[in-house]
Amino acid sequence: MRHIIFISKMVWFFYMPLEYKFKAKPYDEVLKSALQAFPQKAAYELVHVSEALGRRVAEDVHAPFDIPRKNIAFYDGYAVRHEDTKGATASNPIKLRVVGLVLKDGEEVGLRVEKGTAAYLSANSPLPEGADAVIREEFTSRQGDYVLVKKEAELYEDVVLRGEDVKKSEVLISRGSVIRPQDQVLLLEIGLTRVKVYREPIIGIASVGDEHLERFEKGIPYPDNYSFLLSSTLRLIGCKTVSLGIFRDDPEEIAELISKNIDYYDALTLIGGASRGMKDYTGMGVEKIGEVIFHGTTLSPGKVSGVCKVNGKPVFIVPGHIGSAASCICNIIVPIISKTYYDGVELLPKVLAKLTTSVEARPESYTFRTVSLEWCNDGLNATPHLRRLGGSTLITILSKAGGFILIPPGVKLSAGEIVKVTLLNPLEAFSWKSS
């Protein structure tokens, strides 16, 4: 029976429709086609600021008022008129009558500092009317209802002026920014309890290949472990993921997998079965029910990557080699998710670094080259990983990497050159070494 199945698959491979035959098209062209194939479908939701950490802001957040709203004290001390302190020294202090105190915004609203007077106030408290400087408490001493000022003050000394931090209507947080703890504080400071963020697209992930099922039957714990690379990377850039399981190398089963799931997810990814071996049927399975935007490109590694369109949604064909899968994720899947579900927001951070060794691309290929990143005295250094066959099957290449450079065909980058490095995910900065 197994021989009959093998022969039937051999016949399918050699007599598959000619229009589907694998073709490696230029990477820049196929990416452009794929980006144009899917209209923007970004969706938004309002979430409480306390739950917004790590989410991407869907619109610019503007300051509703000047920050600070009034002139405020930078230190604890006394609000004064600066001209009343002229000539004051430690040996020749000037005595001012204390007319009140301000401990926080709203206290002593009617308080006014006039000639020869002062008012005590704490840091961040608004200056009373008439005051234009603050004398720090350590440059004063108190005598009953009076304060001895032992230092001359300049105009607006130790005063934060109204709007000095932010002017009304100024952009506080730009669209696409990831909300950090300090952003949560800022949002609450301006009175926002809810913020508009991008809805996280939900991506279904399936592994394809009889070899996975065979490993599973033998008791290997994670027969489709490469799906973790895809799932975790997508979660880090702002997606939700769902594992759909492992499926056989069978075009009919692959087509059924897509048909049953495409309406429930924003996109599907199929890992494995992407090549042109006699048991690689992922592309044929997708073609049965959708449009193949491309399958095969000049991206290296990642040549057998593909993108299809089913019911208007992306279905990604991801190679089974770890390096090829990583290249497909970073250079095809992430850009399409960015454009389609995040209004083109850049989802993978970029840094500038100096190359430690020269590296070049073959004349016909866009070369995906992983690099290690290391802090040195003169900045960030990037060391390319150079392995035979590109190291596309070696997980150690990725585990040592902090980012990658994508080199256009025939281009050579020289040692010492400053290049733009794209991080493999937003967590990479935690693993940078220091020399």
C-alpha positions in Angstrom: 0.0 0.0 0.0 2.8 2.4 0.9 4.4 1.7 -2.5 1.1 2.6 -4.3 1.0 5.9 -2.3 4.6 6.6 -3.2 4.0 5.9 -6.9 0.9 8.1 -7.0 2.8 11.0 -5.4 5.6 10.6 -8.0 3.0 10.7 -10.8 1.5 13.9 -9.2 4.8 15.6 -9.0 5.9 15.0 -12.6 2.5 15.8 -14.1 1.4 18.7 -11.8 -0.1 21.6 -13.7 2.7 23.4 -15.6 1.5 26.8 -14.5 2.2 25.9 -10.9 5.8 24.9 -11.5 8.1 26.6 -9.0 9.7 29.8 -10.3 12.1 32.0 -8.4 11.1 35.6 -9.0 13.0 38.7 -7.9 12.4 39.3 -4.2 11.7 43.1 -4.6 9.1 42.4 -7.2 7.3 39.6 -5.4 7.2 41.6 -2.1 5.7 44.6 -4.0 3.1 42.3 -5.6 2.2 40.8 -2.2 1.9 44.1 -0.5 -0.4 45.3 -3.3 -2.5 42.2 -3.1 -3.9 42.8 0.3 -5.7 46.1 1.2 -5.2 47.7 4.6 -7.5 46.0 7.1 -6.2 47.6 10.3 -8.7 47.5 13.2 -8.7 49.4 16.4 -9.9 49.1 20.0 -10.0 51.2 23.1 -8.2 49.6 26.1 -7.6 50.9 29.6 -4.2 52.5 30.1 -3.4 49.9 32.8 -3.8 47.2 30.2 -2.1 49.0 27.3 1.6 48.1 28.1 3.3 46.7 25.0 0.4 47.6 22.6 0.8 50.0 19.6 -0.9 53.3 19.7 -3.3 53.6 16.7 -3.3 57.4 16.5 -1.2 60.4 17.6 -1.9 61.3 21.2 -1.9 65.1 21.6 -1.4 67.2 24.7 -4.9 68.6 25.7 -3.2 71.4 27.6 0.2 72.9 28.4 2.4 70.8 30.6 2.9 72.1 33.2 -0.3 74.0 33.2 1.2 76.7 35.4 4.7 77.9 36.4 5.7 75.4 39.1 8.6 75.0 41.6 11.4 72.7 40.7 12.5 72.4 44.4 11.0 72.8 47.9 11.6 76.4 48.9 10.1 79.9 48.9 8.4 81.7 46.0 9.7 85.2 45.7 10.0 88.2 43.4 13.6 87.9 42.1 14.2 91.7 42.5 13.5 91.4 46.2 16.6 89.2 46.6 19.1 91.4 45.0 22.3 91.5 47.0 21.3 88.7 49.3 24.3 86.6 50.7 24.8 84.2 53.5 26.5 86.9 55.5 24.0 89.6 54.5 20.6 87.9 54.2 17.4 89.7 53.1 14.3 89.3 55.3 11.0 88.6 53.6 7.6 88.2 55.3 6.0 84.8 54.8 2.4 85.3 53.6 1.4 81.6 53.3 2.2 78.2 51.9 1.4 76.1 48.8 1.7 72.3 49.1 -0.1 71.3 46.0 -2.1 72.6 43.1 -5.3 74.3 44.2 -4.2 75.3 47.8 -4.1 79.0 48.7 -5.7 80.0 45.4 -5.9 83.6 46.4 -2.3 83.8 47.6 -0.2 86.6 46.1 3.5 87.4 46.6 4.0 91.2 46.7 7.1 93.3 47.4 8.9 92.2 50.5 7.0 88.9 50.9 7.5 85.2 50.1 5.4 82.0 50.2 6.6 78.6 51.1 5.9 75.9 48.5 6.8 72.3 47.8 8.3 70.9 44.6 5.9 70.8 41.7 3.5 73.2 43.3 2.3 76.2 41.3 3.9 79.6 42.0 1.6 82.1 43.6 0.6 85.2 41.6 3.4 87.8 41.6 6.3 85.3 42.2 8.8 84.8 39.5 11.6 82.7 41.2 12.2 80.1 43.8 14.8 80.1 46.6 15.7 76.6 47.6 15.0 75.8 51.3 18.7 75.2 51.9 19.5 78.8 51.1 17.1 80.1 53.7 16.4 80.1 57.4 13.1 80.7 59.1 12.5 83.3 61.9 8.9 83.2 62.9 6.7 84.8 60.2 9.8 85.8 58.3 12.4 84.0 56.1 16.0 85.0 55.7 17.1 84.6 52.1 20.8 84.0 51.8 21.2 83.9 48.0 20.2 86.2 45.2 17.8 84.7 42.7 17.6 85.2 39.0 14.4 85.6 37.0 12.6 82.2 36.9 15.4 80.5 38.8 14.3 76.9 39.8 11.0 77.5 38.1 9.5 75.2 35.4 7.5 77.5 33.1 4.0 76.8 31.8 4.3 74.7 28.7 8.0 74.3 29.0 7.7 70.5 28.9 4.9 70.2 26.3 2.8 72.8 24.5 -1.0 72.3 24.1 -1.7 70.2 20.9 1.9 68.9 20.7 2.2 65.2 19.9 3.0 63.3 23.1 3.0 59.7 21.7 3.2 59.1 17.9 1.0 56.6 16.1 2.6 53.2 16.0 4.7 53.7 19.1 4.8 50.8 21.6 3.3 51.9 25.0 5.9 51.8 27.7 5.5 52.2 31.5 6.5 55.9 31.2 3.9 56.4 28.5 1.2 54.9 30.8 2.1 57.5 33.4 2.0 60.3 30.9 -1.4 59.2 29.6 -2.8 59.2 33.1 -1.2 62.5 33.8 -3.1 64.2 31.0 -6.4 62.5 32.1 -6.7 59.7 29.6 -7.8 56.4 31.1 -8.4 54.7 27.8 -6.2 54.7 24.7 -6.8 53.7 21.1 -4.6 50.9 20.0 -4.3 48.5 17.0 -6.3 45.3 17.4 -3.8 42.4 17.3 -4.4 40.2 14.2 -4.9 36.6 14.9 -2.7 34.2 12.9 -3.3 30.5 12.6 -0.1 28.4 12.4 0.0 24.9 10.9 3.0 22.5 10.3 3.0 20.4 7.2 5.0 17.2 6.7 4.7 13.5 7.2 8.1 13.6 8.9 6.6 15.7 11.8 3.9 13.0 12.3 6.4 10.3 12.2 8.5 12.0 14.9 5.4 12.6 16.9 4.6 8.8 16.8 8.1 8.1 18.1 7.5 10.3 21.2 9.6 13.3 20.3 8.1 16.2 22.5 8.1 19.0 19.9 8.0 17.6 16.4 7.1 21.0 14.9 9.4 23.1 17.0 10.0 25.6 14.2 6.5 26.8 14.7 7.6 28.2 18.0 10.0 30.6 16.1 7.1 31.9 14.0 4.6 32.0 16.8 6.8 33.8 19.3 8.1 36.3 16.8 4.6 37.2 15.7 3.5 37.6 19.3 6.4 39.9 20.0 5.5 42.2 17.1 1.8 42.5 18.1 -0.1 39.4 16.9 -2.0 36.7 18.6 -1.3 33.1 17.4 -3.1 29.8 17.5 -1.5 26.5 16.8 -3.6 24.4 14.3 -1.5 21.3 14.6 0.4 19.1 12.2 -0.9 17.9 8.8 0.2 15.4 6.2 1.9 16.0 2.9 -1.4 15.8 1.0 -2.7 18.6 -1.2 -6.3 17.6 -0.4 -5.7 17.7 3.3 -3.9 21.0 3.0 -6.7 22.6 1.0 -9.2 21.3 3.6 -7.1 22.8 6.4 -7.2 26.2 4.8 -10.9 26.0 3.9 -11.9 25.2 7.5 -9.8 27.9 9.1 -9.4 30.9 6.8 -12.6 32.6 8.0 -11.6 32.4 11.7 -8.2 34.0 11.4 -6.7 37.2 9.9 -4.0 35.1 8.2 -2.7 31.5 8.0 0.9 30.3 7.9 1.9 26.8 6.7 5.4 25.7 7.7 7.0 23.0 5.7 6.3 21.3 2.4 7.3 24.5 0.6 10.1 23.2 -1.5 10.0 21.4 -4.8 10.7 17.9 -3.6 8.4 15.0 -4.6 6.7 15.2 -1.2 6.3 19.0 -1.0 2.6 19.7 -1.7 1.9 22.9 0.3 1.8 25.1 -2.7 -0.4 22.8 -4.7 -2.8 22.5 -1.7 -3.2 26.3 -1.5 -3.6 26.7 -5.2 -6.6 24.4 -5.1 -8.7 27.0 -3.3 -6.8 30.3 -3.7 -4.6 32.6 -5.7 -0.8 32.1 -5.6 0.7 35.6 -5.5 4.1 34.0 -5.7 5.9 30.8 -4.7 9.7 31.0 -5.1 11.9 34.1 -4.9 15.5 35.3 -5.1 15.6 35.7 -1.3 18.5 33.6 0.1 17.9 31.7 2.4 14.2 31.6 1.9 14.0 30.9 -1.8 10.9 28.6 -1.6 8.8 31.1 0.5 5.4 31.9 -0.9 2.3 34.1 -0.4 -1.2 33.1 -1.5 -4.6 34.8 -1.2 -7.6 33.0 0.0 -10.9 34.8 0.7 -8.9 38.1 0.5 -6.5 37.0 3.3 -2.8 36.1 3.3 -1.8 32.5 3.5 2.0 32.2 3.9 4.1 29.3 2.7 7.1 29.1 5.1 10.2 26.9 4.4 11.1 24.2 6.8 14.8 25.0 7.2 15.3 27.2 10.3 17.3 29.9 8.6 15.0 30.0 5.6 12.0 30.2 7.9 13.5 33.1 9.8 14.3 34.9 6.6 10.7 34.4 5.3 9.3 35.7 8.6 11.4 38.8 8.7 11.4 39.7 5.0 7.9 38.6 3.9 5.5 37.9 6.7 6.3 40.9 8.9 6.2 43.5 6.1 2.8 42.2 4.9 1.3 42.1 8.4 2.7 45.6 9.0 1.1 47.0 5.9 -2.2 45.0 6.1 -2.9 45.2 9.8 -0.8 48.0 11.2 -1.1 50.8 8.6 2.6 50.3 7.6 4.0 50.8 11.1 7.6 49.4 11.3 7.3 46.3 13.6 10.9 45.2 13.8 13.3 47.8 15.4 16.4 48.9 13.4 19.8 50.1 14.7 23.0 51.4 13.1 26.1 49.3 13.6 29.6 49.0 12.2 30.5 45.8 10.2 33.5 44.0 11.6 34.0 41.9 8.4 33.2 42.3 4.8 30.1 40.5 3.3 28.6 40.4 -0.1 25.5 39.0 -1.9 25.6 36.7 -4.9 24.7 38.4 -8.2 21.3 36.8 -8.4 20.1 36.8 -4.8 19.0 39.1 -2.0 21.1 37.7 0.9 19.7 37.5 4.4 22.7 37.6 6.7 22.4 37.3 10.4 24.8 39.2 12.6 25.9 39.3 16.3 25.7 42.7 18.0 28.3 43.9 20.5 28.7 47.2 22.3 32.3 48.6 22.0 33.9 51.9 22.9 33.1 53.4 19.5 29.5 52.2 19.4 27.6 49.1 18.2 29.5 46.4 16.1 27.8 43.9 13.8 29.6 40.6 13.1 28.1 38.7 10.1 27.6 34.9 10.5 29.4 33.3 7.6 28.8 29.6 7.2 28.9 27.1 4.3 25.5 26.9 2.6 24.4 29.9 4.6 23.9 27.9 7.7 20.1 27.8 6.9 19.6 24.5 8.8 21.6 25.5 11.9 19.6 26.8 14.9 22.8 28.0 16.5 23.1 30.7 13.8 19.9 32.3 15.0 20.6 31.7 18.7 23.8 33.7 18.4 22.2 36.4 16.3 20.9 39.8 17.4 19.7 41.0 14.0 20.1 40.7 10.3 21.1 42.7 7.2 19.5 42.2 3.8 22.0 42.7 1.0 20.8 43.4 -2.5 22.1 41.2 -5.4 25.8 41.7 -6.2 26.3 44.3 -3.4 29.5 44.1 -1.2 29.6 45.7 2.2 33.0 46.4 3.6 34.4 46.0 7.1 34.1 49.3 9.0 31.0 50.4 7.0 28.0 51.6 9.0 24.9 49.5 8.1 21.3 49.4 9.2 20.6 46.2 11.2 17.1 45.0 11.6 16.5 43.2 15.0 15.1 39.7 14.8 12.5 40.7 17.4 12.1 43.5 20.0 13.8 41.5 22.7 17.2 41.3 21.0 18.6 44.4 22.8 18.6 42.4 26.0 21.2 40.0 24.5 23.7 42.4 23.2 27.2 41.8 24.5 29.7 44.5 25.8 33.4 44.2 25.0 
